[in-house]
Amino acid sequence: MSDLTNKDAEQDTKIAVMDSTLENAIRRIEMVHKRVDDTNETLEELRLRVRKLEMWVAGAAAVVSAAITIIGIAIAADARPANALIEGSLTGEPCATHEVSSVAVQEVSIKPEEKE
C-alpha cells in the first residue's frame, strides 16, 4: 500500500500545483481585462478631446475665412474703377502706354498691291 499512498500523495501535489497555476492564470487574465478596460476608457477620452479640438479648428477656420472675406470686400469697395488705369492711372498720372501711343503711332493704312 505504500506505493498506492505515494502515488496518491504525488497526484495530490500535482493537483495542488495545477490548481495554484490555474488561480495565477485567472488573476493574470483578470488583470489583462482590467488593463484593456482602462485602455478603452482612455481611448474614448482621447477621442472626445480630438473631436473637441476639431470643432475648435473648424470654428477658427470659419472666423479666419469671414475676416478674409470682410477685408476683401472692404478693399474692393475702396478700389478705383478699371477705367482709372487708362484715363488717369492709379497714381493720378497719365498711363505710360497711352502717352507713348498718342505720340509715336501714326495712322496706319494698308496699301493695295499693284498688279503688273
C-alpha positions, 0 to 999 in steps of 0.5 A: 500500500505504500506505493498506492499512498505515494502515488496518491500523495504525488497526484495530490501535489500535482493537483495542488500545483495545477490548481495554484497555476490555474488561480495565477492564470485567472488573476493574470487574465483578470488583470489583462481585462482590467488593463484593456478596460482602462485602455478603452476608457482612455481611448474614448477620452482621447477621442472626445478631446480630438473631436473637441479640438476639431470643432475648435479648428473648424470654428477658427477656420470659419472666423479666419475665412469671414475676416478674409472675406470682410477685408476683401470686400472692404478693399474692393469697395475702396478700389478705383474703377478699371477705367482709372488705369487708362484715363488717369492711372492709379497714381493720378498720372497719365498711363505710360502706354497711352502717352507713348501711343498718342505720340509715336503711332501714326495712322496706319493704312494698308496699301493695295498691291499693284498688279503688273 
